[in-house]
Protein backbone atom coordinates (compact mmCIF):
# COMPACT_ATOMS: atom_id res chain seq x y z
CA UNK A 1 0.00 0.00 0.00
CA UNK A 2 1.45 3.39 -1.00
CA UNK A 3 2.00 6.26 1.43
CA UNK A 4 -0.76 8.25 -0.27
CA UNK A 5 -3.32 5.49 0.15
CA UNK A 6 -2.19 4.93 3.77
CA UNK A 7 -2.68 8.64 4.49
CA UNK A 8 -6.18 8.52 2.96
CA UNK A 9 -7.03 5.45 5.02
CA UNK A 10 -5.83 7.16 8.22
CA UNK A 11 -7.91 10.26 7.39
CA UNK A 12 -11.00 8.12 6.73
CA UNK A 13 -10.49 6.26 10.02
CA UNK A 14 -10.03 9.57 11.85
CA UNK A 15 -13.25 10.98 10.39
CA UNK A 16 -15.16 7.83 11.30
CA UNK A 17 -13.89 8.12 14.88
CA UNK A 18 -14.74 11.82 15.09
CA UNK A 19 -18.26 11.13 13.80
CA UNK A 20 -18.59 8.22 16.29
CA UNK A 21 -19.82 5.80 13.62
CA UNK A 22 -17.04 3.18 13.77
CA UNK A 23 -19.37 0.43 15.01
CA UNK A 24 -23.07 -0.32 15.39
CA UNK A 25 -22.90 0.44 19.09
CA UNK A 26 -21.19 3.77 18.44
CA UNK A 27 -23.84 4.69 15.84
CA UNK A 28 -26.60 3.73 18.29
CA UNK A 29 -25.13 5.93 21.05
CA UNK A 30 -24.68 8.78 18.59
CA UNK A 31 -28.35 8.54 17.56
CA UNK A 32 -29.44 8.34 21.22
CA UNK A 33 -27.36 11.46 21.94
CA UNK A 34 -29.04 13.28 19.03
CA UNK A 35 -32.54 12.34 20.22
CA UNK A 36 -31.79 13.44 23.79
CA UNK A 37 -30.21 16.66 22.47
CA UNK A 38 -33.17 17.45 20.20
CA UNK A 39 -35.69 16.87 23.00
CA UNK A 40 -33.65 18.99 25.44
CA UNK A 41 -33.28 21.75 22.83
CA UNK A 42 -37.05 21.88 22.18
CA UNK A 43 -37.97 21.82 25.88
CA UNK A 44 -35.46 24.53 26.80
CA UNK A 45 -36.61 26.64 23.83
CA UNK A 46 -40.25 26.45 24.91
CA UNK A 47 -39.54 27.54 28.50
CA UNK A 48 -39.79 31.36 28.75
CA UNK A 49 -36.48 33.07 29.51
CA UNK A 50 -36.02 36.46 31.22
CA UNK A 51 -34.26 39.10 29.12
CA UNK A 52 -32.92 42.55 29.74
CA UNK A 53 -33.53 44.80 26.73
CA UNK A 54 -31.63 48.06 26.31
CA UNK A 55 -32.55 49.82 23.07
CA UNK A 56 -31.82 47.19 20.37
CA UNK A 57 -29.60 45.13 22.66
CA UNK A 58 -31.06 42.04 24.30
CA UNK A 59 -29.17 40.41 27.16
CA UNK A 60 -29.89 37.06 28.76
CA UNK A 61 -29.12 33.36 28.41
CA UNK A 62 -30.42 30.85 25.86
CA UNK A 63 -29.62 27.41 27.34
CA UNK A 64 -31.04 25.58 24.32
CA UNK A 65 -28.14 26.83 22.18
CA UNK A 66 -25.65 25.31 24.61
CA UNK A 67 -27.36 21.94 24.18
CA UNK A 68 -26.31 21.89 20.51
CA UNK A 69 -22.69 22.74 21.28
CA UNK A 70 -22.59 20.28 24.17
CA UNK A 71 -23.83 17.37 22.05
CA UNK A 72 -21.27 18.28 19.39
CA UNK A 73 -18.45 18.43 21.94
CA UNK A 74 -19.42 15.16 23.62
CA UNK A 75 -20.48 13.05 20.64
CA UNK A 76 -18.76 14.62 17.64
CA UNK A 77 -19.56 16.63 14.53
CA UNK A 78 -22.33 14.44 13.14
CA UNK A 79 -24.28 14.47 16.41
CA UNK A 80 -23.81 18.25 16.72
CA UNK A 81 -24.97 18.80 13.15
CA UNK A 82 -28.09 16.65 13.54
CA UNK A 83 -28.96 18.10 16.96
CA UNK A 84 -28.72 21.68 15.73
CA UNK A 85 -30.55 21.04 12.48
CA UNK A 86 -33.31 18.72 13.72
CA UNK A 87 -33.78 20.59 17.00
CA UNK A 88 -34.31 23.92 15.28
CA UNK A 89 -36.42 22.40 12.50
CA UNK A 90 -38.72 20.49 14.86
CA UNK A 91 -39.02 23.46 17.22
CA UNK A 92 -40.15 25.65 14.31
CA UNK A 93 -42.65 22.99 13.23
CA UNK A 94 -44.06 22.42 16.72
CA UNK A 95 -44.22 26.04 17.87
CA UNK A 96 -44.76 27.99 14.63
CA UNK A 97 -46.25 25.17 12.48
CA UNK A 98 -43.93 26.08 9.64
CA UNK A 99 -40.40 25.58 8.35
CA UNK A 100 -38.64 28.94 8.48
CA UNK A 101 -36.51 30.05 5.50
CA UNK A 102 -36.53 26.62 3.83
CA UNK A 103 -34.83 25.32 7.02
CA UNK A 104 -31.67 27.38 6.31
CA UNK A 105 -31.73 28.79 9.84
CA UNK A 106 -31.73 25.20 11.09
CA UNK A 107 -28.71 24.50 8.89
CA UNK A 108 -26.89 27.42 10.53
CA UNK A 109 -27.31 25.90 13.99
CA UNK A 110 -26.42 22.48 12.64
CA UNK A 111 -23.16 23.90 11.32
CA UNK A 112 -22.51 25.40 14.75
CA UNK A 113 -22.78 21.94 16.33
CA UNK A 114 -20.62 20.49 13.54
CA UNK A 115 -17.83 23.03 14.13
CA UNK A 116 -17.74 22.37 17.87
CA UNK A 117 -17.60 18.62 17.22
CA UNK A 118 -14.49 18.90 15.05
CA UNK A 119 -12.26 19.43 18.11
CA UNK A 120 -11.59 16.94 20.90
CA UNK A 121 -12.05 17.98 24.53
CA UNK A 122 -11.13 16.63 27.95
CA UNK A 123 -13.92 17.72 30.29
CA UNK A 124 -11.79 17.05 33.35
CA UNK A 125 -9.17 19.69 32.40
CA UNK A 126 -9.67 23.43 32.71
CA UNK A 127 -7.62 24.31 29.62
CA UNK A 128 -9.74 22.01 27.47
CA UNK A 129 -12.92 23.61 28.84
CA UNK A 130 -11.60 27.05 27.88
CA UNK A 131 -10.93 25.70 24.38
CA UNK A 132 -14.51 24.37 24.31
CA UNK A 133 -15.86 27.81 25.27
CA UNK A 134 -13.86 29.53 22.52
CA UNK A 135 -14.79 27.00 19.80
CA UNK A 136 -18.45 27.20 20.86
CA UNK A 137 -18.38 31.01 20.55
CA UNK A 138 -16.78 30.69 17.10
CA UNK A 139 -19.51 28.23 16.09
CA UNK A 140 -22.19 30.68 17.22
CA UNK A 141 -20.52 33.51 15.27
CA UNK A 142 -20.57 31.34 12.12
CA UNK A 143 -24.26 30.55 12.75
CA UNK A 144 -24.95 34.30 13.13
CA UNK A 145 -23.22 35.07 9.81
CA UNK A 146 -25.19 32.33 8.02
CA UNK A 147 -28.43 33.58 9.62
CA UNK A 148 -27.62 37.12 8.47
CA UNK A 149 -27.00 35.89 4.91
CA UNK A 150 -30.29 33.97 4.97
CA UNK A 151 -32.13 37.05 6.25
CA UNK A 152 -30.69 39.34 3.59
CA UNK A 153 -30.69 36.98 0.60
CA UNK A 154 -33.61 34.59 1.19
CA UNK A 155 -36.06 36.36 3.50
CA UNK A 156 -35.07 39.75 2.05
CA UNK A 157 -35.11 41.64 5.35
CA UNK A 158 -34.07 45.26 5.42
CA UNK A 159 -30.42 45.47 6.47
CA UNK A 160 -31.16 47.09 9.83
CA UNK A 161 -33.93 44.60 10.62
CA UNK A 162 -31.65 41.64 9.83
CA UNK A 163 -28.84 43.05 11.95
CA UNK A 164 -30.90 44.48 14.81
CA UNK A 165 -33.56 41.82 15.33
CA UNK A 166 -32.01 38.63 13.96
CA UNK A 167 -28.22 38.74 14.29
CA UNK A 168 -27.71 41.07 17.25
CA UNK A 169 -29.61 38.77 19.70
CA UNK A 170 -27.45 35.87 18.52
CA UNK A 171 -24.37 37.91 19.40
CA UNK A 172 -25.56 39.37 22.71
CA UNK A 173 -27.43 36.28 23.94
CA UNK A 174 -26.14 33.30 21.94
CA UNK A 175 -22.38 33.90 22.14
CA UNK A 176 -22.28 34.48 25.95
CA UNK A 177 -24.60 31.49 26.46
CA UNK A 178 -22.51 28.96 24.55
CA UNK A 179 -19.30 30.44 25.96
CA UNK A 180 -20.47 30.08 29.58
CA UNK A 181 -22.90 27.14 29.58
CA UNK A 182 -21.31 24.64 27.17
CA UNK A 183 -18.46 23.73 29.56
CA UNK A 184 -20.95 23.47 32.43
CA UNK A 185 -23.25 21.18 30.43
CA UNK A 186 -20.24 19.18 29.23
CA UNK A 187 -19.06 18.69 32.80
CA UNK A 188 -22.57 17.56 33.81
CA UNK A 189 -22.63 15.05 30.95
CA UNK A 190 -19.22 13.78 32.08
CA UNK A 191 -20.52 13.34 35.64
CA UNK A 192 -23.55 11.38 34.44
CA UNK A 193 -21.55 9.27 31.96
CA UNK A 194 -19.17 8.21 34.74
CA UNK A 195 -22.17 6.53 36.39
CA UNK A 196 -23.63 5.20 33.11
CA UNK A 197 -20.67 4.13 30.92
CA UNK A 198 -21.11 4.92 27.22
CA UNK A 199 -18.78 2.81 25.09
CA UNK A 200 -17.90 3.45 21.46
CA UNK A 201 -16.25 0.09 20.96
CA UNK A 202 -17.80 -2.94 19.28
C-alpha positions, 0 to 999 in steps of 0.5 A: 500500500502506498503512502498516499493510500495509507494517508487517505485510510488514516484520514478516513479512520479519523473521520469515522472516529470523530463522527462516532460511527465506527461500530453499530454500538457507536452509531446507536449511542450517537443517535441516542445522543441526538434524540436526547439533544433534540428533545432537550433543545425543544424543551429549553426553547419552549420555556420562557427566559427572562431578558434585559432589553436596552434599546436594540440590545437584548441580554440574557441566556439561551440554554437551548443553544448550549445543548447543541454545542454540548452534544457536538463536543461530547459526541462529535460533529455528526451528532452536533450537526443533527442536533442543531438542524433537527432541534431547530427544524422540529421546534419551528414545526411544533411552535410555529407550524412552519419551516422557516426560511426553507430550514436554512436557519436550522442548517446554521445551527447544525453547522454550529454543532458540527464546528464544535464537534471537530475538536476533541475535549477533555472535560476534566481539564480546565484548559480544554474547557476554555478551548470548548468555550472559545470554539463554541463562541466561534460556532455561534458567530458562524451561525450568526453570519449564516443567519444574516445571509439567509435574512438578507438573501432569502427572506429579504429583510431590510439590512437594519432589521436583519442586523438588529432583530435577527443577528444582534440577539445571537451575538448578545445572547447566543455567544455568551450562552454557549461560551459560559454554559457549554463547559458546564453542560459538558461537565454535567454530561461527564458526571452522568456518563461516569455513572452510566458508561457509554462505550464506542467500541464494538 
